[in-house]
Amino acid sequence: MSCKKAIGVAQNMKELFGEKLELNIYTTDSEEAQKYNFKSSTNVLLDQESVPLDVSTDKSKMKAFLSEKLAD
């Protein structure tokens, strides 16, 4: 369930932040994901850094996180 929730939050953040955020969604068995050797099915990265699961599945936490990280 956390995977679907994280995808929904990610799509919402893309709508909110627009061009400031590039969104790519991959399955854990995709070629792009293989290099990370993920241990779970739900993983969110920002600039190659892992985002905590509790942040990536919560719209308000993710908005605050991205607002700080994407500030110009």
Jmol script that loads the backbone (N, CA, C; Angstrom):
load data "model"
ATOM      1  N   MET A   1       0.810  -1.200   0.000  1.00  0.00           N
ATOM      2  CA  MET A   1       0.000   0.000   0.000  1.00  0.00           C
ATOM      3  C   MET A   1       0.854   1.264   0.000  1.00  0.00           C
ATOM      4  N   SER A   2       2.003   1.225   0.668  1.00  0.00           N
ATOM      5  CA  SER A   2       2.842   2.425   0.721  1.00  0.00           C
ATOM      6  C   SER A   2       3.360   2.825  -0.656  1.00  0.00           C
ATOM      7  N   CYS A   3       3.515   1.855  -1.559  1.00  0.00           N
ATOM      8  CA  CYS A   3       3.994   2.160  -2.903  1.00  0.00           C
ATOM      9  C   CYS A   3       2.971   3.028  -3.643  1.00  0.00           C
ATOM     10  N   LYS A   4       1.706   2.632  -3.618  1.00  0.00           N
ATOM     11  CA  LYS A   4       0.665   3.421  -4.278  1.00  0.00           C
ATOM     12  C   LYS A   4       0.536   4.797  -3.642  1.00  0.00           C
ATOM     13  N   LYS A   5       0.671   4.843  -2.324  1.00  0.00           N
ATOM     14  CA  LYS A   5       0.568   6.116  -1.622  1.00  0.00           C
ATOM     15  C   LYS A   5       1.723   7.037  -2.020  1.00  0.00           C
ATOM     16  N   ALA A   6       2.934   6.494  -2.093  1.00  0.00           N
ATOM     17  CA  ALA A   6       4.103   7.285  -2.482  1.00  0.00           C
ATOM     18  C   ALA A   6       3.978   7.780  -3.921  1.00  0.00           C
ATOM     19  N   ILE A   7       3.437   6.960  -4.798  1.00  0.00           N
ATOM     20  CA  ILE A   7       3.237   7.382  -6.192  1.00  0.00           C
ATOM     21  C   ILE A   7       2.233   8.527  -6.246  1.00  0.00           C
ATOM     22  N   GLY A   8       1.147   8.412  -5.488  1.00  0.00           N
ATOM     23  CA  GLY A   8       0.151   9.481  -5.450  1.00  0.00           C
ATOM     24  C   GLY A   8       0.727  10.784  -4.923  1.00  0.00           C
ATOM     25  N   VAL A   9       1.523  10.695  -3.865  1.00  0.00           N
ATOM     26  CA  VAL A   9       2.171  11.881  -3.308  1.00  0.00           C
ATOM     27  C   VAL A   9       3.140  12.468  -4.338  1.00  0.00           C
ATOM     28  N   ALA A  10       3.914  11.619  -4.999  1.00  0.00           N
ATOM     29  CA  ALA A  10       4.876  12.090  -6.001  1.00  0.00           C
ATOM     30  C   ALA A  10       4.175  12.812  -7.145  1.00  0.00           C
ATOM     31  N   GLN A  11       3.080  12.250  -7.625  1.00  0.00           N
ATOM     32  CA  GLN A  11       2.338  12.897  -8.706  1.00  0.00           C
ATOM     33  C   GLN A  11       1.755  14.230  -8.258  1.00  0.00           C
ATOM     34  N   ASN A  12       1.278  14.283  -7.031  1.00  0.00           N
ATOM     35  CA  ASN A  12       0.758  15.530  -6.481  1.00  0.00           C
ATOM     36  C   ASN A  12       1.854  16.588  -6.389  1.00  0.00           C
ATOM     37  N   MET A  13       3.048  16.179  -5.965  1.00  0.00           N
ATOM     38  CA  MET A  13       4.174  17.114  -5.845  1.00  0.00           C
ATOM     39  C   MET A  13       4.616  17.616  -7.218  1.00  0.00           C
ATOM     40  N   LYS A  14       4.553  16.762  -8.224  1.00  0.00           N
ATOM     41  CA  LYS A  14       4.901  17.181  -9.582  1.00  0.00           C
ATOM     42  C   LYS A  14       3.938  18.260 -10.051  1.00  0.00           C
ATOM     43  N   GLU A  15       2.648  18.084  -9.765  1.00  0.00           N
ATOM     44  CA  GLU A  15       1.656  19.101 -10.116  1.00  0.00           C
ATOM     45  C   GLU A  15       1.932  20.403  -9.363  1.00  0.00           C
ATOM     46  N   LEU A  16       2.290  20.292  -8.102  1.00  0.00           N
ATOM     47  CA  LEU A  16       2.514  21.453  -7.256  1.00  0.00           C
ATOM     48  C   LEU A  16       3.787  22.215  -7.624  1.00  0.00           C
ATOM     49  N   PHE A  17       4.885  21.487  -7.862  1.00  0.00           N
ATOM     50  CA  PHE A  17       6.181  22.125  -8.100  1.00  0.00           C
ATOM     51  C   PHE A  17       6.529  22.273  -9.581  1.00  0.00           C
ATOM     52  N   GLY A  18       5.780  21.650 -10.450  1.00  0.00           N
ATOM     53  CA  GLY A  18       5.952  21.796 -11.894  1.00  0.00           C
ATOM     54  C   GLY A  18       7.355  21.508 -12.393  1.00  0.00           C
ATOM     55  N   GLU A  19       7.931  22.471 -13.110  1.00  0.00           N
ATOM     56  CA  GLU A  19       9.232  22.275 -13.758  1.00  0.00           C
ATOM     57  C   GLU A  19      10.405  22.182 -12.784  1.00  0.00           C
ATOM     58  N   LYS A  20      10.203  22.547 -11.532  1.00  0.00           N
ATOM     59  CA  LYS A  20      11.280  22.432 -10.547  1.00  0.00           C
ATOM     60  C   LYS A  20      11.562  20.978 -10.183  1.00  0.00           C
ATOM     61  N   LEU A  21      10.641  20.089 -10.549  1.00  0.00           N
ATOM     62  CA  LEU A  21      10.734  18.699 -10.134  1.00  0.00           C
ATOM     63  C   LEU A  21      10.583  17.779 -11.329  1.00  0.00           C
ATOM     64  N   GLU A  22      11.566  16.916 -11.544  1.00  0.00           N
ATOM     65  CA  GLU A  22      11.473  15.897 -12.580  1.00  0.00           C
ATOM     66  C   GLU A  22      11.018  14.616 -11.913  1.00  0.00           C
ATOM     67  N   LEU A  23       9.971  14.009 -12.430  1.00  0.00           N
ATOM     68  CA  LEU A  23       9.397  12.815 -11.826  1.00  0.00           C
ATOM     69  C   LEU A  23       9.575  11.623 -12.741  1.00  0.00           C
ATOM     70  N   ASN A  24      10.192  10.568 -12.213  1.00  0.00           N
ATOM     71  CA  ASN A  24      10.322   9.295 -12.913  1.00  0.00           C
ATOM     72  C   ASN A  24       9.875   8.211 -11.946  1.00  0.00           C
ATOM     73  N   ILE A  25       9.034   7.307 -12.420  1.00  0.00           N
ATOM     74  CA  ILE A  25       8.561   6.205 -11.583  1.00  0.00           C
ATOM     75  C   ILE A  25       9.007   4.905 -12.239  1.00  0.00           C
ATOM     76  N   TYR A  26       9.729   4.097 -11.467  1.00  0.00           N
ATOM     77  CA  TYR A  26      10.243   2.821 -11.955  1.00  0.00           C
ATOM     78  C   TYR A  26       9.861   1.699 -10.999  1.00  0.00           C
ATOM     79  N   THR A  27       9.723   0.510 -11.540  1.00  0.00           N
ATOM     80  CA  THR A  27       9.550  -0.659 -10.682  1.00  0.00           C
ATOM     81  C   THR A  27      10.918  -1.090 -10.178  1.00  0.00           C
ATOM     82  N   THR A  28      10.958  -1.824  -9.081  1.00  0.00           N
ATOM     83  CA  THR A  28      12.248  -2.209  -8.497  1.00  0.00           C
ATOM     84  C   THR A  28      13.046  -3.143  -9.394  1.00  0.00           C
ATOM     85  N   ASP A  29      12.398  -3.784 -10.349  1.00  0.00           N
ATOM     86  CA  ASP A  29      13.125  -4.667 -11.258  1.00  0.00           C
ATOM     87  C   ASP A  29      13.519  -3.982 -12.561  1.00  0.00           C
ATOM     88  N   SER A  30      13.278  -2.677 -12.670  1.00  0.00           N
ATOM     89  CA  SER A  30      13.646  -1.943 -13.883  1.00  0.00           C
ATOM     90  C   SER A  30      15.159  -1.742 -13.947  1.00  0.00           C
ATOM     91  N   GLU A  31      15.649  -1.506 -15.136  1.00  0.00           N
ATOM     92  CA  GLU A  31      17.083  -1.274 -15.338  1.00  0.00           C
ATOM     93  C   GLU A  31      17.558  -0.056 -14.536  1.00  0.00           C
ATOM     94  N   GLU A  32      16.741   0.990 -14.497  1.00  0.00           N
ATOM     95  CA  GLU A  32      17.108   2.215 -13.787  1.00  0.00           C
ATOM     96  C   GLU A  32      17.246   1.984 -12.281  1.00  0.00           C
ATOM     97  N   ALA A  33      16.427   1.117 -11.724  1.00  0.00           N
ATOM     98  CA  ALA A  33      16.440   0.863 -10.282  1.00  0.00           C
ATOM     99  C   ALA A  33      17.505  -0.143  -9.862  1.00  0.00           C
ATOM    100  N   GLN A  34      17.956  -0.983 -10.768  1.00  0.00           N
ATOM    101  CA  GLN A  34      18.906  -2.050 -10.441  1.00  0.00           C
ATOM    102  C   GLN A  34      20.181  -1.537  -9.774  1.00  0.00           C
ATOM    103  N   LYS A  35      20.671  -0.388 -10.192  1.00  0.00           N
ATOM    104  CA  LYS A  35      21.937   0.120  -9.664  1.00  0.00           C
ATOM    105  C   LYS A  35      21.866   0.527  -8.195  1.00  0.00           C
ATOM    106  N   TYR A  36      20.640   0.688  -7.664  1.00  0.00           N
ATOM    107  CA  TYR A  36      20.494   1.127  -6.275  1.00  0.00           C
ATOM    108  C   TYR A  36      20.410  -0.019  -5.276  1.00  0.00           C
ATOM    109  N   ASN A  37      20.154  -1.231  -5.744  1.00  0.00           N
ATOM    110  CA  ASN A  37      20.054  -2.392  -4.861  1.00  0.00           C
ATOM    111  C   ASN A  37      19.071  -2.134  -3.716  1.00  0.00           C
ATOM    112  N   PHE A  38      17.878  -1.688  -4.072  1.00  0.00           N
ATOM    113  CA  PHE A  38      16.846  -1.386  -3.079  1.00  0.00           C
ATOM    114  C   PHE A  38      16.473  -2.622  -2.278  1.00  0.00           C
ATOM    115  N   LYS A  39      16.178  -2.424  -0.998  1.00  0.00           N
ATOM    116  CA  LYS A  39      15.810  -3.517  -0.103  1.00  0.00           C
ATOM    117  C   LYS A  39      14.292  -3.651   0.057  1.00  0.00           C
ATOM    118  N   SER A  40      13.532  -2.622  -0.339  1.00  0.00           N
ATOM    119  CA  SER A  40      12.075  -2.673  -0.211  1.00  0.00           C
ATOM    120  C   SER A  40      11.433  -2.251  -1.527  1.00  0.00           C
ATOM    121  N   SER A  41      10.127  -2.415  -1.605  1.00  0.00           N
ATOM    122  CA  SER A  41       9.441  -2.104  -2.858  1.00  0.00           C
ATOM    123  C   SER A  41       9.139  -0.619  -3.020  1.00  0.00           C
ATOM    124  N   THR A  42       9.146   0.144  -1.942  1.00  0.00           N
ATOM    125  CA  THR A  42       8.855   1.581  -2.016  1.00  0.00           C
ATOM    126  C   THR A  42      10.100   2.377  -1.673  1.00  0.00           C
ATOM    127  N   ASN A  43      10.613   3.101  -2.663  1.00  0.00           N
ATOM    128  CA  ASN A  43      11.809   3.916  -2.495  1.00  0.00           C
ATOM    129  C   ASN A  43      11.637   5.203  -3.274  1.00  0.00           C
ATOM    130  N   VAL A  44      11.923   6.310  -2.636  1.00  0.00           N
ATOM    131  CA  VAL A  44      11.832   7.616  -3.285  1.00  0.00           C
ATOM    132  C   VAL A  44      13.191   8.288  -3.151  1.00  0.00           C
ATOM    133  N   LEU A  45      13.667   8.810  -4.276  1.00  0.00           N
ATOM    134  CA  LEU A  45      14.960   9.499  -4.294  1.00  0.00           C
ATOM    135  C   LEU A  45      14.761  10.937  -4.740  1.00  0.00           C
ATOM    136  N   LEU A  46      15.547  11.819  -4.180  1.00  0.00           N
ATOM    137  CA  LEU A  46      15.631  13.203  -4.632  1.00  0.00           C
ATOM    138  C   LEU A  46      17.106  13.495  -4.813  1.00  0.00           C
ATOM    139  N   ASP A  47      17.505  13.802  -6.039  1.00  0.00           N
ATOM    140  CA  ASP A  47      18.914  14.039  -6.349  1.00  0.00           C
ATOM    141  C   ASP A  47      19.787  12.881  -5.857  1.00  0.00           C
ATOM    142  N   GLN A  48      19.350  11.672  -6.143  1.00  0.00           N
ATOM    143  CA  GLN A  48      20.071  10.437  -5.821  1.00  0.00           C
ATOM    144  C   GLN A  48      20.130  10.113  -4.330  1.00  0.00           C
ATOM    145  N   GLU A  49      19.449  10.891  -3.501  1.00  0.00           N
ATOM    146  CA  GLU A  49      19.418  10.664  -2.058  1.00  0.00           C
ATOM    147  C   GLU A  49      18.052  10.111  -1.659  1.00  0.00           C
ATOM    148  N   SER A  50      18.049   9.132  -0.772  1.00  0.00           N
ATOM    149  CA  SER A  50      16.817   8.508  -0.318  1.00  0.00           C
ATOM    150  C   SER A  50      15.982   9.471   0.534  1.00  0.00           C
ATOM    151  N   VAL A  51      14.676   9.469   0.285  1.00  0.00           N
ATOM    152  CA  VAL A  51      13.725  10.244   1.075  1.00  0.00           C
ATOM    153  C   VAL A  51      13.070   9.266   2.060  1.00  0.00           C
ATOM    154  N   PRO A  52      13.006   9.595   3.341  1.00  0.00           N
ATOM    155  CA  PRO A  52      12.391   8.688   4.313  1.00  0.00           C
ATOM    156  C   PRO A  52      10.959   8.312   3.912  1.00  0.00           C
ATOM    157  N   LEU A  53      10.587   7.062   4.140  1.00  0.00           N
ATOM    158  CA  LEU A  53       9.276   6.560   3.752  1.00  0.00           C
ATOM    159  C   LEU A  53       8.149   7.366   4.386  1.00  0.00           C
ATOM    160  N   ASP A  54       8.293   7.764   5.645  1.00  0.00           N
ATOM    161  CA  ASP A  54       7.224   8.534   6.298  1.00  0.00           C
ATOM    162  C   ASP A  54       7.037   9.901   5.646  1.00  0.00           C
ATOM    163  N   VAL A  55       8.074  10.427   5.033  1.00  0.00           N
ATOM    164  CA  VAL A  55       7.977  11.707   4.313  1.00  0.00           C
ATOM    165  C   VAL A  55       7.378  11.469   2.928  1.00  0.00           C
ATOM    166  N   SER A  56       7.856  10.455   2.231  1.00  0.00           N
ATOM    167  CA  SER A  56       7.437  10.218   0.849  1.00  0.00           C
ATOM    168  C   SER A  56       5.993   9.740   0.714  1.00  0.00           C
ATOM    169  N   THR A  57       5.360   9.342   1.807  1.00  0.00           N
ATOM    170  CA  THR A  57       3.970   8.890   1.755  1.00  0.00           C
ATOM    171  C   THR A  57       2.997   9.871   2.403  1.00  0.00           C
ATOM    172  N   ASP A  58       3.482  11.049   2.771  1.00  0.00           N
ATOM    173  CA  ASP A  58       2.643  12.055   3.436  1.00  0.00           C
ATOM    174  C   ASP A  58       2.731  13.371   2.657  1.00  0.00           C
ATOM    175  N   LYS A  59       1.610  13.824   2.113  1.00  0.00           N
ATOM    176  CA  LYS A  59       1.620  15.029   1.265  1.00  0.00           C
ATOM    177  C   LYS A  59       2.175  16.258   1.968  1.00  0.00           C
ATOM    178  N   SER A  60       1.766  16.492   3.199  1.00  0.00           N
ATOM    179  CA  SER A  60       2.226  17.715   3.873  1.00  0.00           C
ATOM    180  C   SER A  60       3.710  17.636   4.219  1.00  0.00           C
ATOM    181  N   LYS A  61       4.185  16.470   4.643  1.00  0.00           N
ATOM    182  CA  LYS A  61       5.611  16.310   4.953  1.00  0.00           C
ATOM    183  C   LYS A  61       6.457  16.432   3.688  1.00  0.00           C
ATOM    184  N   MET A  62       5.972  15.839   2.596  1.00  0.00           N
ATOM    185  CA  MET A  62       6.725  15.886   1.341  1.00  0.00           C
ATOM    186  C   MET A  62       6.746  17.302   0.788  1.00  0.00           C
ATOM    187  N   LYS A  63       5.639  18.022   0.915  1.00  0.00           N
ATOM    188  CA  LYS A  63       5.601  19.414   0.448  1.00  0.00           C
ATOM    189  C   LYS A  63       6.615  20.258   1.217  1.00  0.00           C
ATOM    190  N   ALA A  64       6.661  20.101   2.528  1.00  0.00           N
ATOM    191  CA  ALA A  64       7.621  20.850   3.349  1.00  0.00           C
ATOM    192  C   ALA A  64       9.052  20.457   2.994  1.00  0.00           C
ATOM    193  N   PHE A  65       9.295  19.164   2.815  1.00  0.00           N
ATOM    194  CA  PHE A  65      10.617  18.652   2.456  1.00  0.00           C
ATOM    195  C   PHE A  65      11.083  19.244   1.130  1.00  0.00           C
ATOM    196  N   LEU A  66      10.213  19.186   0.117  1.00  0.00           N
ATOM    197  CA  LEU A  66      10.583  19.696  -1.202  1.00  0.00           C
ATOM    198  C   LEU A  66      10.693  21.217  -1.234  1.00  0.00           C
ATOM    199  N   SER A  67       9.852  21.886  -0.471  1.00  0.00           N
ATOM    200  CA  SER A  67       9.936  23.353  -0.409  1.00  0.00           C
ATOM    201  C   SER A  67      11.307  23.790   0.069  1.00  0.00           C
ATOM    202  N   GLU A  68      11.839  23.072   1.039  1.00  0.00           N
ATOM    203  CA  GLU A  68      13.176  23.391   1.545  1.00  0.00           C
ATOM    204  C   GLU A  68      14.259  23.006   0.534  1.00  0.00           C
ATOM    205  N   LYS A  69      14.146  21.828  -0.047  1.00  0.00           N
ATOM    206  CA  LYS A  69      15.177  21.328  -0.957  1.00  0.00           C
ATOM    207  C   LYS A  69      15.205  22.051  -2.300  1.00  0.00           C
ATOM    208  N   LEU A  70      14.047  22.495  -2.770  1.00  0.00           N
ATOM    209  CA  LEU A  70      13.963  23.104  -4.106  1.00  0.00           C
ATOM    210  C   LEU A  70      13.989  24.634  -4.069  1.00  0.00           C
ATOM    211  N   ALA A  71      14.178  25.203  -2.894  1.00  0.00           N
ATOM    212  CA  ALA A  71      14.211  26.662  -2.778  1.00  0.00           C
ATOM    213  C   ALA A  71      15.372  27.222  -3.587  1.00  0.00           C
ATOM    214  N   ASP A  72      15.107  28.281  -4.293  1.00  0.00           N
ATOM    215  CA  ASP A  72      16.158  28.910  -5.124  1.00  0.00           C
ATOM    216  C   ASP A  72      16.983  29.877  -4.349  1.00  0.00           C
TER     217      ASP A  72
END
end "model"
wireframe off; spacefill off
backbone 0.3
color backbone group
